[in-house]
Amino acid sequence: MMTPTTTVPATVTAFDLVSGLSAQRPTLRRRLSAMTAMYADVEAARAQVERDDVLVYEFYDMGVPETSGDVAYGTSITYPGKVGDEYHMTKGHFHSVLDTGEIYFCLRGTGYMLMENPEGDWQAAEFGPGQAVYVPRRYAHRSINTSATEPLVTFFAFPGHAGHDYGTIETRGFRKLCVERDGEPVFVDNPKWAG
């Protein structure tokens, strides 16, 4: 019996376990100026950009083939901070192939994975170092850093063909926001959600 061949070479990628960064490839970076509309208080976001256009998060696209038999992976680093009372977060996305899940393993920091599906269910999973969050298929997801001092560093993996749909979240937003109330993170309805 012949062994099937592959056109994808085995790859070893070195990630720093503290920073989440890799010297082997540059990250994709999202500054606040690229995310002002994602926050509930757009005016606070714009004012903050005028003072300092901070790096909110960065992540890796490792260039894995977009086929169902491959696994895309990388790290995501969400930096501490808030816009008004809303914690720093990633833009969030659905997968283009909606019936694909994803796994996030926390290396450093604390935060939440906010998830929602098209049918209206939403979930928020709190996680920290050594904990993994499984994002079920059909759920949009975004990482939220609730630490005042540490980045939220996660390792992620998903099917290579899943793709990313950022446009739906850019247009509609998430149903819930994570904000600080009396020094604690809480989830509230998003007044800008366009369901």
N, C-alpha and C positions, 0 to 999 in steps of 0.2 A: 504494500500500500504506500502510495506517495504522500509525503508530508506537504501540506499546503504552504505556499511561499507568501511572503508579505513584501510590500514595497515600502513599508515604513520601518526605518532602522530603529533598533533599541536606543533609548535616549536616557542619559543620566543628567539630571538638572540639580544643581546645588542651590538651595535656598537657605538664607540665614534664618535660624530658628527664633531669633529675637526680633529682627526688623522685618522679616518676610521677604526681603529683597534678594535678588540674584544678580550676580555680575555677568551672567551669560546672555542677558537680553534686557532691553530697556522696558520700563513699565509704560502703560497707558495712564495718563494723569488727568484727573478732573479737579479743576480749580473752582472756587465758588462762583466766579463769573460765568462758568458754563452750567451752573446749577441754580441760579437765582430763582427761576420760575418753579423749581421743585419744592421750595419752602413755602410755608403758609404766609409768612410775613416777608413778602417780596421787597418791601421798602427797607426793612432791616438788612436783608441780604445785599441790596444795592449799596446801602450806606457802608456796610462792612467791606464790600469790594473796593469802594473808594479809598478806605483806610488801608486795607491790605487784602489783596486777592489771594487768600490762603489756599493751600493744597488741601482739599477735603479728603480725597482718597486716590489710590493708585492700585493698578492690578496688572496681571500678566495675561497676554494672549500668547500661548506657547506654540501656535502654528500647527496644531494637530490636524490631520485631514478630517474633513467634515463628513465622515461616514459612520454608519451605525455600529460598526465593529470596533471603532476606536474610542478612546477616552480623552477628552480635553481636561486640562488641569492647570493649576497655577496658584498663586497667592493673591490675596486682596488685603490692602492695608488702609483702614479707615482711621483718620486722625482725630484726636479729641477736639471738641469745640462745640459751639452752639450758634445758631442764628436765631436771635430773640431767645425764646425758651425751648426751641426745637433742636435736638441733638444732631450732630453731623451724621450723615448717612450716605449710602451709595444711591445712585439714581434708581436702581431696581429695574427688573425686567421680567417679562414672561419668556419662555423659550418659544422660538418660532415653531418648533414641533412641540405642541402643547403637552402631549402625553409623554414627556421625559422629565425625570427628576434630577436632583443634584444633591451633593453632600458637601457640607462645610465643616472642617475640623479646626477648632480654635487653638492657636498656638500661644497667643498672648492677648491680654486685655479682657474687657467684659463688654457685653452688649446684648443685642437682640437680633434675631432674624424675624423680620415682619413678612408675613405671607398672606396672599389672598387669591381666591380663584374666581373665574368669571361668574360663577353661580352665586357669589356673595359671601361665602365663608371666609373668615380671616382668622389667623393664628399669629401669636407672637411667642417665640421660643427664646428664653434667656439662656445664654451660654458663656462659658469662660474657658480658661486653659484646660486642655485634655478632654473637652466635651465636643461631640459632633452633633450637628443638626442635619437631619434628613429633610430636604424640601420635596414634598410629594409632587408627582406629576400634576400638571394643570395649575400650579400655583406660581404667581409672580412672587418675587422675593427681593428683599433689600436688607443689607446689613446696617445696623445702627450702633454707633459707639457711645456708650453711656458713661465711660470713664472720663474724669476731668483731666487726667494726666497721661494715660497710656494709649497708644494706638491699639485698635482691634485688628489683630493679624489672624487671618484664616487661610487654610489650604482648601481648595475646592476641586471637585471633579464631577464631570457630567458627560453624557454620551456625545461623541464628536459631531454628530449630525443635528444636535438639538437647536443650535442657532440662538440668536438673541433678538427679542422684540422689545426695544426700548421705547418705541413710538407710542404704544398704548399707554404706558405709564406717563410719558411726557404730556400726553393729551388729557388723560383722565385723572392721573395721580393715584395714590393709594387711599383707601377708605379711612384709614387711621393714621394719626401722627403720633410720634413719641416725643413728649415734652417733659420738661422738669417742673414738678410741683412740690413745694416744700422740701427741696433737695433730693427728691426721688423721681425716677422715670415713671410716667403713666401714659396710657394710650387714650387718645381723645378722637372724636370724629373730625375728619378733615373738612373744613368749611368750603374748600375749593374742589372737592371731589366731584367729577363730572360723570356720574354713573349713567 
